[in-house]
Amino acid sequence: MRGARTAVWLVLGGAMLPSAAHAQEAAAPPKIECEHGFEGLRAEARALAGAEATESQGFEVVRVAQPGLWRAEISFTTSWHPAHPAVALRTLRKQVTGVWTADSKVCGYGDQAQFSALVAEMKAGDKALTDASRDEVEQRKGARSPLAPPH
């Protein structure tokens, strides 16, 4: 089951907000406040501008992005998931080095042991995603001419 839960986090899509008036608002990725509860967070996620919702491998996933800056997934466990009810936000931010760093916040409202396992899985996934991006950037650097511009 561990691999199945992790797989949903590896494919991240994005959508651009429709107008420049939202540029200030779009500059920061979404946040979750656990005290809003499972259903409250689900309603907030669905209301985000440019949000795209799907269901995969035990999660209902809402994706939003500001292309080139950040991508975020807010995932809600479905009723058959062992950690249900739980909400996880994974945010990937592009650093000036070109590396995408991943970090997560998880809110759990059910079995604490299953919640702890989900948190550990998310943190391990964050590290794996960040390390993979760092490796990719290093490979590109190594393949580039020393006379090429830095990015």
MDTraj code that builds the backbone (N, CA, C; nanometers):
import mdtraj as md
import numpy as np

residues = "MET ARG GLY ALA ARG THR ALA VAL TRP LEU VAL LEU GLY GLY ALA MET LEU PRO SER ALA ALA HIS ALA GLN GLU ALA ALA ALA PRO PRO LYS ILE GLU CYS GLU HIS GLY PHE GLU GLY LEU ARG ALA GLU ALA ARG ALA LEU ALA GLY ALA GLU ALA THR GLU SER GLN GLY PHE GLU VAL VAL ARG VAL ALA GLN PRO GLY LEU TRP ARG ALA GLU ILE SER PHE THR THR SER TRP HIS PRO ALA HIS PRO ALA VAL ALA LEU ARG THR LEU ARG LYS GLN VAL THR GLY VAL TRP THR ALA ASP SER LYS VAL CYS GLY TYR GLY ASP GLN ALA GLN PHE SER ALA LEU VAL ALA GLU MET LYS ALA GLY ASP LYS ALA LEU THR ASP ALA SER ARG ASP GLU VAL GLU GLN ARG LYS GLY ALA ARG SER PRO LEU ALA PRO PRO HIS".split()
xyz = np.array([
    [0.0826, -0.1197, 0.0000],
    [0.0000, 0.0000, 0.0000],
    [0.0864, 0.1252, 0.0000],
    [0.2069, 0.1188, 0.0581],
    [0.2931, 0.2363, 0.0658],
    [0.3195, 0.2935, -0.0727],
    [0.3574, 0.2122, -0.1696],
    [0.3853, 0.2591, -0.3044],
    [0.2627, 0.3190, -0.3710],
    [0.1474, 0.2620, -0.3441],
    [0.0245, 0.3130, -0.4042],
    [-0.0085, 0.4518, -0.3527],
    [0.0123, 0.4730, -0.2243],
    [-0.0173, 0.6048, -0.1688],
    [0.0820, 0.7091, -0.2176],
    [0.2073, 0.6718, -0.2321],
    [0.3097, 0.7662, -0.2735],
    [0.2929, 0.8074, -0.4186],
    [0.2494, 0.7168, -0.5040],
    [0.2407, 0.7427, -0.6474],
    [0.1554, 0.8646, -0.6805],
    [0.0519, 0.8896, -0.6039],
    [-0.0357, 1.0022, -0.6335],
    [0.0377, 1.1354, -0.6235],
    [0.1441, 1.1407, -0.5486],
    [0.2152, 1.2667, -0.5288],
    [0.3180, 1.2942, -0.6380],
    [0.3508, 1.1970, -0.7180],
    [0.4578, 1.2141, -0.8147],
    [0.4141, 1.2826, -0.9428],
    [0.2873, 1.2889, -0.9705],
    [0.2383, 1.3537, -1.0912],
    [0.1677, 1.4811, -1.0484],
    [0.2267, 1.5935, -1.0779],
    [0.1696, 1.7215, -1.0372],
    [0.1358, 1.8046, -1.1596],
    [0.0134, 1.8472, -1.1691],
    [-0.0300, 1.9313, -1.2814],
    [-0.0434, 2.0745, -1.2363],
    [-0.0835, 2.1610, -1.3273],
    [-0.0973, 2.3000, -1.2902],
    [-0.1997, 2.3720, -1.3742],
    [-0.2405, 2.4846, -1.3264],
    [-0.3317, 2.5708, -1.3996],
    [-0.2948, 2.7151, -1.3702],
    [-0.3065, 2.8017, -1.4697],
    [-0.2741, 2.9422, -1.4511],
    [-0.4010, 3.0199, -1.4174],
    [-0.3887, 3.1155, -1.3280],
    [-0.5037, 3.1994, -1.2962],
    [-0.5380, 3.2851, -1.4175],
    [-0.6673, 3.3143, -1.4387],
    [-0.7101, 3.3751, -1.5629],
    [-0.6727, 3.5215, -1.5849],
    [-0.6442, 3.5998, -1.4820],
    [-0.6179, 3.7405, -1.5084],
    [-0.5005, 3.7924, -1.4275],
    [-0.4405, 3.8990, -1.4775],
    [-0.3263, 3.9605, -1.4100],
    [-0.3678, 4.0220, -1.2761],
    [-0.4949, 4.0542, -1.2603],
    [-0.5428, 4.1127, -1.1348],
    [-0.5208, 4.0175, -1.0176],
    [-0.5123, 3.8878, -1.0476],
    [-0.4909, 3.7888, -0.9426],
    [-0.3432, 3.7608, -0.9188],
    [-0.2529, 3.8298, -0.9871],
    [-0.1101, 3.8000, -0.9776],
    [-0.0597, 3.8104, -0.8339],
    [-0.1008, 3.9133, -0.7628],
    [-0.0580, 3.9294, -0.6235],
    [-0.1062, 3.8113, -0.5402],
    [-0.2337, 3.7760, -0.5574],
    [-0.2936, 3.6651, -0.4848],
    [-0.2274, 3.5322, -0.5224],
    [-0.1913, 3.5179, -0.6493],
    [-0.1357, 3.3919, -0.6982],
    [0.0100, 3.3736, -0.6599],
    [0.0753, 3.4784, -0.6117],
    [0.2172, 3.4704, -0.5813],
    [0.2469, 3.3696, -0.4706],
    [0.1518, 3.3448, -0.3849],
    [0.1747, 3.2519, -0.2734],
    [0.0884, 3.1277, -0.2905],
    [0.1461, 3.0105, -0.2629],
    [0.0665, 2.8874, -0.2700],
    [-0.0348, 2.8815, -0.1562],
    [-0.1352, 2.7955, -0.1705],
    [-0.2360, 2.7844, -0.0649],
    [-0.1772, 2.7254, 0.0635],
    [-0.2456, 2.7509, 0.1730],
    [-0.2111, 2.6940, 0.3037],
    [-0.3349, 2.6237, 0.3559],
    [-0.3146, 2.5334, 0.4495],
    [-0.4291, 2.4702, 0.5154],
    [-0.4201, 2.4958, 0.6656],
    [-0.5344, 2.5172, 0.7247],
    [-0.5459, 2.5360, 0.8695],
    [-0.6267, 2.4182, 0.9230],
    [-0.5613, 2.3319, 0.9991],
    [-0.6243, 2.2079, 1.0459],
    [-0.7531, 2.2322, 1.1232],
    [-0.7615, 2.3429, 1.1944],
    [-0.8817, 2.3688, 1.2746],
    [-1.0064, 2.3920, 1.1888],
    [-0.9901, 2.4080, 1.0575],
    [-1.1069, 2.4234, 0.9693],
    [-1.1771, 2.2905, 0.9450],
    [-1.1134, 2.1796, 0.9829],
    [-1.1749, 2.0480, 0.9700],
    [-1.1691, 1.9918, 0.8290],
    [-1.1959, 1.8630, 0.8190],
    [-1.1874, 1.7910, 0.6923],
    [-1.2794, 1.8518, 0.5861],
    [-1.4080, 1.8654, 0.6169],
    [-1.5040, 1.9178, 0.5189],
    [-1.4799, 2.0658, 0.4890],
    [-1.4401, 2.1426, 0.5900],
    [-1.4098, 2.2839, 0.5678],
    [-1.2920, 2.3018, 0.4730],
    [-1.1870, 2.2223, 0.4933],
    [-1.0707, 2.2299, 0.4053],
    [-1.1043, 2.1837, 0.2638],
    [-1.1906, 2.0828, 0.2536],
    [-1.2303, 2.0353, 0.1206],
    [-1.3042, 2.1466, 0.0454],
    [-1.3951, 2.2150, 0.1124],
    [-1.4695, 2.3253, 0.0492],
    [-1.3747, 2.4383, 0.0084],
    [-1.2799, 2.4714, 0.0953],
    [-1.1830, 2.5766, 0.0634],
    [-1.0969, 2.5388, -0.0570],
    [-1.0530, 2.4149, -0.0631],
    [-0.9680, 2.3697, -0.1738],
    [-1.0435, 2.3748, -0.3056],
    [-1.1659, 2.3281, -0.3046],
    [-1.2462, 2.3282, -0.4280],
    [-1.2734, 2.4699, -0.4771],
    [-1.2727, 2.5672, -0.3862],
    [-1.3017, 2.7062, -0.4229],
    [-1.1788, 2.7821, -0.4731],
    [-1.0613, 2.7229, -0.4669],
    [-0.9409, 2.7912, -0.5126],
    [-0.9472, 2.8201, -0.6625],
    [-0.9030, 2.9387, -0.7006],
    [-0.9004, 2.9763, -0.8421],
    [-0.8091, 2.8814, -0.9190],
    [-0.8586, 2.8293, -1.0298],
    [-0.7791, 2.7405, -1.1139],
    [-0.7668, 2.5990, -1.0627],
    [-0.8403, 2.5634, -0.9575],
    [-0.8295, 2.4295, -0.8984],
    [-0.8817, 2.3225, -0.9935],
    [-0.8082, 2.2111, -0.9980],
    [-0.8490, 2.0942, -1.0749],
    [-0.8560, 1.9765, -0.9788],
    [-0.9707, 1.9085, -0.9760],
    [-0.9894, 1.7975, -0.8828],
    [-0.9923, 1.6637, -0.9571],
    [-0.9280, 1.5630, -0.8957],
    [-0.9291, 1.4265, -0.9472],
    [-0.9344, 1.3317, -0.8272],
    [-0.9525, 1.2036, -0.8542],
    [-0.9449, 1.1039, -0.7481],
    [-0.8489, 0.9955, -0.7922],
    [-0.7583, 0.9576, -0.7012],
    [-0.6585, 0.8575, -0.7358],
    [-0.6054, 0.7892, -0.6115],
    [-0.6050, 0.6571, -0.6127],
    [-0.5375, 0.5741, -0.5137],
    [-0.5687, 0.6110, -0.3685],
    [-0.6958, 0.6282, -0.3388],
    [-0.7362, 0.6539, -0.2012],
    [-0.7401, 0.8003, -0.1633],
    [-0.7213, 0.8887, -0.2599],
    [-0.7219, 1.0327, -0.2331],
    [-0.8098, 1.1058, -0.3334],
    [-0.8785, 1.2081, -0.2864],
    [-0.9380, 1.3085, -0.3736],
    [-0.8342, 1.4202, -0.3756],
    [-0.7850, 1.4567, -0.4941],
    [-0.6725, 1.5486, -0.5057],
    [-0.7150, 1.6770, -0.5769],
    [-0.6840, 1.7908, -0.5160],
    [-0.7088, 1.9208, -0.5761],
    [-0.5723, 1.9819, -0.6069],
    [-0.5505, 2.0161, -0.7352],
    [-0.4217, 2.0711, -0.7786],
    [-0.4377, 2.2163, -0.8202],
    [-0.3414, 2.2979, -0.7805],
    [-0.3326, 2.4373, -0.8239],
    [-0.1860, 2.4691, -0.8474],
    [-0.1605, 2.5710, -0.9293],
    [-0.0210, 2.6053, -0.9563],
    [-0.0082, 2.7489, -1.0051],
    [0.1086, 2.8014, -0.9853],
    [0.1542, 2.9241, -1.0497],
    [0.2772, 2.8785, -1.1271],
    [0.2587, 2.8436, -1.2566],
    [0.3661, 2.7807, -1.3342],
    [0.4999, 2.8542, -1.3221],
    [0.6041, 2.7755, -1.3026],
    [0.7382, 2.8297, -1.2887],
    [0.7727, 2.8772, -1.1491],
    [0.6722, 2.8887, -1.0610],
    [0.6961, 2.9359, -0.9240],
    [0.6657, 2.8281, -0.8203],
    [0.5451, 2.7727, -0.8266],
    [0.5042, 2.6723, -0.7294],
    [0.3932, 2.5854, -0.7859],
    [0.3800, 2.4671, -0.7256],
    [0.2699, 2.3742, -0.7537],
    [0.2233, 2.3217, -0.6187],
    [0.0949, 2.2980, -0.6073],
    [0.0421, 2.2464, -0.4800],
    [-0.0655, 2.1431, -0.5056],
    [-0.0691, 2.0425, -0.4198],
    [-0.1740, 1.9412, -0.4188],
    [-0.2308, 1.9344, -0.2786],
    [-0.3618, 1.9451, -0.2704],
    [-0.4301, 1.9247, -0.1437],
    [-0.5055, 1.7933, -0.1606],
    [-0.4693, 1.6956, -0.0803],
    [-0.5248, 1.5612, -0.0942],
    [-0.6090, 1.5252, 0.0273],
    [-0.7250, 1.4685, -0.0033],
    [-0.8204, 1.4280, 0.0991],
    [-0.8358, 1.2771, 0.0918],
    [-0.8158, 1.2094, 0.2034],
    [-0.8325, 1.0646, 0.2030],
    [-0.9778, 1.0307, 0.1717],
    [-0.9972, 0.9201, 0.1004],
    [-1.1321, 0.8693, 0.0769],
    [-1.1667, 0.7746, 0.1914],
    [-1.2904, 0.7346, 0.1998],
    [-1.3381, 0.6578, 0.3159],
    [-1.2643, 0.5256, 0.3370],
    [-1.2095, 0.4652, 0.2328],
    [-1.1401, 0.3368, 0.2508],
    [-0.9918, 0.3525, 0.2835],
    [-0.9398, 0.4737, 0.2830],
    [-0.7984, 0.4953, 0.3156],
    [-0.7761, 0.4742, 0.4663],
    [-0.6681, 0.4054, 0.5052],
    [-0.6444, 0.3767, 0.6483],
    [-0.6343, 0.5020, 0.7371],
    [-0.5896, 0.6133, 0.6850],
    [-0.5729, 0.7340, 0.7665],
    [-0.6954, 0.8254, 0.7622],
    [-0.8026, 0.7826, 0.6984],
    [-0.9225, 0.8663, 0.6836],
    [-0.9856, 0.8962, 0.8185],
    [-1.0298, 1.0183, 0.8401],
    [-1.0187, 1.1351, 0.7542],
    [-0.8866, 1.2101, 0.7787],
    [-0.8214, 1.2462, 0.6694],
    [-0.6968, 1.3227, 0.6774],
    [-0.6847, 1.4095, 0.5524],
    [-0.6130, 1.5199, 0.5669],
    [-0.5885, 1.6144, 0.4576],
    [-0.4390, 1.6391, 0.4524],
    [-0.3831, 1.6351, 0.3316],
    [-0.2399, 1.6599, 0.3143],
    [-0.2193, 1.7662, 0.2074],
    [-0.1369, 1.8630, 0.2369],
    [-0.0976, 1.9650, 0.1399],
    [0.0490, 1.9444, 0.1082],
    [0.0794, 1.9207, -0.0183],
    [0.2191, 1.9158, -0.0621],
    [0.2404, 2.0354, -0.1531],
    [0.3440, 2.1135, -0.1218],
    [0.3783, 2.2314, -0.2005],
    [0.5188, 2.2139, -0.2545],
    [0.5338, 2.2380, -0.3833],
    [0.6658, 2.2387, -0.4473],
    [0.6948, 2.3815, -0.4917],
    [0.8108, 2.4314, -0.4511],
    [0.8506, 2.5679, -0.4859],
    [0.9810, 2.5641, -0.5649],
    [0.9858, 2.6415, -0.6725],
    [1.1078, 2.6475, -0.7519],
    [1.2023, 2.7487, -0.6884],
    [1.3234, 2.7023, -0.6577],
    [1.4248, 2.7864, -0.5966],
    [1.5059, 2.8570, -0.7057],
    [1.5819, 2.9591, -0.6685],
    [1.6631, 3.0330, -0.7656],
    [1.7663, 2.9432, -0.8325],
    [1.8012, 2.8336, -0.7703],
    [1.8969, 2.7378, -0.8265],
    [1.8338, 2.6495, -0.9337],
    [1.6998, 2.6569, -0.9465],
    [1.6287, 2.5714, -1.0397],
    [1.5764, 2.4443, -0.9759],
    [1.6135, 2.4179, -0.8515],
    [1.5680, 2.2990, -0.7794],
    [1.4270, 2.3249, -0.7251],
    [1.3398, 2.2250, -0.7437],
    [1.2064, 2.2292, -0.6848],
    [1.2142, 2.1619, -0.5477],
    [1.1768, 2.2346, -0.4421],
    [1.1754, 2.1765, -0.3086],
    [1.0313, 2.1456, -0.2690],
    [1.0135, 2.0324, -0.2036],
    [0.8807, 1.9876, -0.1623],
    [0.8689, 1.9923, -0.0109],
    [0.7531, 2.0386, 0.0361],
    [0.7244, 2.0302, 0.1791],
    [0.5752, 2.0041, 0.1962],
    [0.5416, 1.9386, 0.3057],
    [0.4033, 1.8982, 0.3289],
    [0.3549, 1.9371, 0.4674],
    [0.2248, 1.9544, 0.4739],
    [0.1550, 1.9711, 0.6017],
    [0.0379, 1.8744, 0.5970],
    [0.0156, 1.8035, 0.7068],
    [-0.0899, 1.7029, 0.7101],
    [-0.1773, 1.7267, 0.8332],
    [-0.3089, 1.7173, 0.8130],
    [-0.4053, 1.7295, 0.9217],
    [-0.4778, 1.5961, 0.9344],
    [-0.4801, 1.5398, 1.0535],
    [-0.5455, 1.4112, 1.0751],
    [-0.6579, 1.4229, 1.1750],
    [-0.7676, 1.3568, 1.1443],
    [-0.8866, 1.3637, 1.2287],
    [-0.9340, 1.2252, 1.2717],
    [-0.8541, 1.1218, 1.2458],
    [-0.8954, 0.9850, 1.2771],
    [-0.7899, 0.9134, 1.3572],
    [-0.7637, 0.7875, 1.3214],
    [-0.6680, 0.7011, 1.3893],
    [-0.5284, 0.7643, 1.3876],
    [-0.4727, 0.7897, 1.5040],
    [-0.3444, 0.8594, 1.5140],
    [-0.2271, 0.7771, 1.4621],
    [-0.2318, 0.6462, 1.4767],
    [-0.1234, 0.5617, 1.4248],
    [-0.1196, 0.5687, 1.2723],
    [-0.2364, 0.5616, 1.2088],
    [-0.2429, 0.5716, 1.0627],
    [-0.2042, 0.7119, 1.0168],
    [-0.2448, 0.8127, 1.0925],
    [-0.2079, 0.9508, 1.0625],
    [-0.0562, 0.9663, 1.0694],
    [0.0062, 0.9123, 1.1728],
    [0.1525, 0.9207, 1.1869],
    [0.2227, 0.8536, 1.0696],
    [0.1693, 0.7413, 1.0236],
    [0.2277, 0.6730, 0.9079],
    [0.2153, 0.7587, 0.7824],
    [0.1020, 0.8261, 0.7661],
    [0.0828, 0.9142, 0.6506],
    [0.1797, 1.0317, 0.6561],
    [0.1984, 1.0911, 0.7737],
    [0.2931, 1.2021, 0.7888],
    [0.4343, 1.1567, 0.7513],
    [0.4757, 1.0412, 0.8007],
    [0.6095, 0.9898, 0.7699],
    [0.6248, 0.9655, 0.6198],
    [0.5212, 0.9121, 0.5589],
    [0.5237, 0.8874, 0.4144],
    [0.5338, 1.0183, 0.3357],
    [0.4602, 1.1190, 0.3791],
    [0.4653, 1.2491, 0.3117],
    [0.6047, 1.3103, 0.3236],
    [0.6627, 1.3063, 0.4421],
    [0.7956, 1.3634, 0.4625],
    [0.9003, 1.2900, 0.3795],
    [0.8906, 1.1578, 0.3729],
    [0.9832, 1.0807, 0.2897],
    [0.9642, 1.1166, 0.1426],
    [0.8391, 1.1345, 0.1011],
    [0.8112, 1.1758, -0.0366],
    [0.8656, 1.3134, -0.0670],
    [0.8546, 1.4058, 0.0286],
    [0.9109, 1.5398, 0.0106],
    [1.0608, 1.5312, -0.0162],
    [1.1294, 1.4534, 0.0634],
    [1.2740, 1.4390, 0.0480],
    [1.3072, 1.3765, -0.0876],
    [1.2337, 1.2726, -0.1249],
    [1.2599, 1.2055, -0.2529],
    [1.2373, 1.2994, -0.3708],
    [1.1297, 1.3771, -0.3671],
    [1.1018, 1.4710, -0.4757],
    [1.2077, 1.5805, -0.4839],
    [1.2459, 1.6350, -0.3693],
    [1.3485, 1.7397, -0.3665],
    [1.4817, 1.6842, -0.4156],
    [1.5198, 1.5669, -0.3675],
    [1.6466, 1.5053, -0.4103],
    [1.6467, 1.4772, -0.5604],
    [1.5344, 1.4291, -0.6137],
    [1.5263, 1.4007, -0.7576],
    [1.5410, 1.5284, -0.8393],
    [1.4797, 1.6361, -0.7937],
    [1.4922, 1.7633, -0.8643],
    [1.6357, 1.8149, -0.8576],
    [1.6972, 1.8040, -0.7401],
    [1.8363, 1.8469, -0.7234],
    [1.9282, 1.7672, -0.8164],
    [1.9072, 1.6360, -0.8238],
    [1.9881, 1.5513, -0.9115],
    [1.9703, 1.5915, -1.0577],
    [1.8476, 1.6207, -1.0971],
    [1.8199, 1.6611, -1.2353],
    [1.8918, 1.7915, -1.2687],
    [1.8872, 1.8874, -1.1774],
    [1.9550, 2.0160, -1.1992],
    [2.1057, 1.9936, -1.2101],
    [2.1603, 1.9094, -1.1251],
    [2.3047, 1.8811, -1.1293],
    [2.3429, 1.8126, -1.2606],
    [2.2588, 1.7223, -1.3085],
    [2.2864, 1.6563, -1.4367],
    [2.2850, 1.7571, -1.5510],
    [2.1886, 1.8485, -1.5492],
    [2.1830, 1.9521, -1.6540],
    [2.3059, 2.0408, -1.6491],
    [2.3503, 2.0743, -1.5288],
    [2.4701, 2.1575, -1.5145],
    [2.5911, 2.0873, -1.5738],
    [2.6036, 1.9583, -1.5457],
    [2.7171, 1.8805, -1.5947],
    [2.7168, 1.8667, -1.7452],
    [2.6004, 1.8661, -1.8074],
    [2.5905, 1.8480, -1.9524],
    [2.6015, 1.9799, -2.0275],
    [2.5985, 2.0914, -1.9577],
    [2.5989, 2.2227, -2.0207],
    [2.7422, 2.2724, -2.0420],
    [2.7604, 2.3448, -2.1461],
    [2.8908, 2.4048, -2.1750],
    [2.9264, 2.5046, -2.0644],
    [3.0512, 2.5162, -2.0266],
    [3.0906, 2.6135, -1.9255],
    [3.0682, 2.7572, -1.9716],
    [3.0474, 2.7762, -2.1010],
    [3.0239, 2.9101, -2.1553],
    [2.8755, 2.9446, -2.1617],
    [2.7884, 2.8500, -2.1295],
    [2.6447, 2.8727, -2.1351],
    [2.6010, 2.9591, -2.0168],
    [2.4892, 3.0347, -2.0345],
    [2.4374, 3.1133, -1.9220],
    [2.3945, 3.0218, -1.8073],
    [2.3900, 3.0721, -1.6835],
    [2.3637, 2.9884, -1.5665],
    [2.2296, 2.9164, -1.5668],
    [2.1217, 2.9695, -1.6227],
    [1.9919, 2.9011, -1.6194],
    [1.9362, 2.8925, -1.7551],
])
top = md.Topology()
chain = top.add_chain()
for i, resn in enumerate(residues, 1):
    res = top.add_residue(resn, chain, resSeq=i)
    for name in ("N", "CA", "C"):
        top.add_atom(name, md.element.get_by_symbol(name[0]), res)
traj = md.Trajectory(xyz[None], top)
